[in-house]
């Protein structure tokens, strides 16, 4: 029958076990919070915290059911898939269970994340792919931590996966929340180590009832006080340490000569000024093997007021990785000389694949196919460079096919619309495109609606592309390229067509002395929409009357056109795809909303995306380094423990006891482990059959250790020397009997304490 003291000790151990589990879950939760430095907003927090909590709960349940290793691993895989499906693709389940559609959706998300990873700089958009990848990492962090902490009984190793993930977020993350995240993670780790250590000591030592309870309370109280003081001290004095805010000694994150972000006005804002006030200003000259629209950038974000962009720009020289390459593309080489662009962009035909710019530092954003000068230059004026582009050669039959699936990375960004977008504008877009059976036909119908029913008018049209400007434009049916492109893209998105606004210049005036050289002036500034079509990528359309994309007549139905010397109102009619109606009813204006035409474009400092073999090699090398660090850390810890134990053995009696402990630890590699309930001789006799040749020296070492322990006389140096020799014999015999698998486990098992 248990006494009151026994019951009190049991309650203490249960409370400490629960506290250890909660503290370990807090370590994982603080790791999730540390990821706030990676993402643009906090919408990832709830899903990832749910993953962390469910991972720890399922791991604890499996452990308490005493399920063995292999079934536990299978449960971990299945549970992770179910949890990921529930937080991201619950609509693909059947009665709550994942289906093949769930697997397809998860695979698509992860593939998108793989392609986007090297193209973004934190804080990155909260895309499904990034959330899925982070969820998988958090799930395995929770399971490994539980396994290491409560099955292997190791505290430090249990925090290593979370620490690695936290370090990853710190290395790639933005500066925000740096102190908060670090303090939260440090506090959680200290709390877990404290509770776990106290639990282990309470479980493996014999106490007398209340003494165990009092001892654990004292240890927890003292440890918590010291941990709290350490965290507060680091928070208060860490930033005051000399050099704390200095540049890093090794700049592993890439170029940090200049700020990692910069803000500039959207080029869409400059169009009217160029067209009116600077129409004759020479912006740049370009010698090209083909006429094209000289594209500056694309604007992919629309908040109901502003079309803007926020790219992630990497240093670029030579080949430009990850750009859009359409089928049947034609290589076009262009030599630019920028004269009066007065902006950071470097024009190029869509889509650039290579750049040579002697004396000019260049940055590149693959997602928007945008080139800019480095942040050390205020503008690209006086830059001279050569760029090679793969210009798509498209035709109506190529595009006029059944619409394919839209990748989640495209869908999530380029179908994004503000909740305030007017419903009657959406209805109008549906009416215009209702005769189309695929993306191309609907985009063409929208293009032709503007060209057939609207007038190009620069003189009386105010700038802007907000909801109010869209409604005024649809009412007046007069405007210039800013309204045509912005309205087209917004209406296209409202009916499920991925779209963005491209900004740049039409081909320009041919230089009389050089037929392949074009003089581009302010009057050639232009904006046009781009639509994403499966199998073709981003495809330019031209809704602005009086303008026509070079080489695109086969699918737009519009011959090449550009601004005359003096902007004048122009109308134009085009031919739609066969059998598709182009008319739509006129729409009345609605309530006014404030408008704005600002915007921004940010650039960051992460490198471009390397090829798949290079990425695979990097992953392999990282894993090799991680394993090497793990093995080296374990070896160093064992050597440190062995050295400390031997130094503390100052008397001959203590040195013999140390030799016995090390011999017993070596035997544990073959299976037998010393139990606190048995004597040295009992352990040696039990182990002899299992350890083979090591059994005889082990028995002699056990007799010597037992005799020394209970002997009243002094222990001579001969006994110490004999004990050392016996320990070495036991260790050598054990090593000779170990197979390859046992040797590998001997190296990587953190539970092993011997040499």
GIQUIZI-V629538 format. One record per run of one state. SS is the DSSP state (alpha for helix, beta for strand, coil for the rest). FROM is the first residue (numbers start at 0). LEN is the number of residues. Records with the same first field share a line. If there is no record, write none. Layout:
SS=FROM-LEN / FROM-LEN
This chain:
coil=0-3 / 37-1 / 39-4 / 64-4 / 88-1 / 92-1 / 94-2 / 97-2 / 117-6 / 124-3 / 151-4 / 172-5 / 204-5 / 240-26 / 276-5 / 288-5 / 299-1 / 302-4 / 308-5 / 316-1 / 319-9 / 338-6 / 345-2 / 349-2 / 356-5 / 365-4 / 373-10 / 392-3 / 399-8 / 414-8 / 433-5 / 453-1 / 456-10 / 476-1 / 479-1 / 494-4 / 505-3 / 511-2 / 533-3 / 540-7 / 548-4 / 556-4 / 561-8 / 570-41 / 648-3 / 670-9 / 691-2 / 710-6 / 737-2 / 748-7
alpha=3-34 / 43-21 / 68-20 / 89-3 / 99-18 / 127-24 / 155-17 / 177-27 / 209-31 / 266-10 / 395-4 / 407-7 / 422-11 / 438-15 / 466-10 / 480-14 / 521-3 / 552-4 / 611-37 / 651-19 / 679-12 / 693-17 / 716-21 / 739-9
beta=38-1 / 93-1 / 96-1 / 123-1 / 281-7 / 293-6 / 300-2 / 306-2 / 313-3 / 317-2 / 328-10 / 344-1 / 347-2 / 351-5 / 361-4 / 369-4 / 383-9 / 454-2 / 477-2 / 498-7 / 508-3 / 513-8 / 524-9 / 536-4 / 547-1 / 560-1 / 569-1
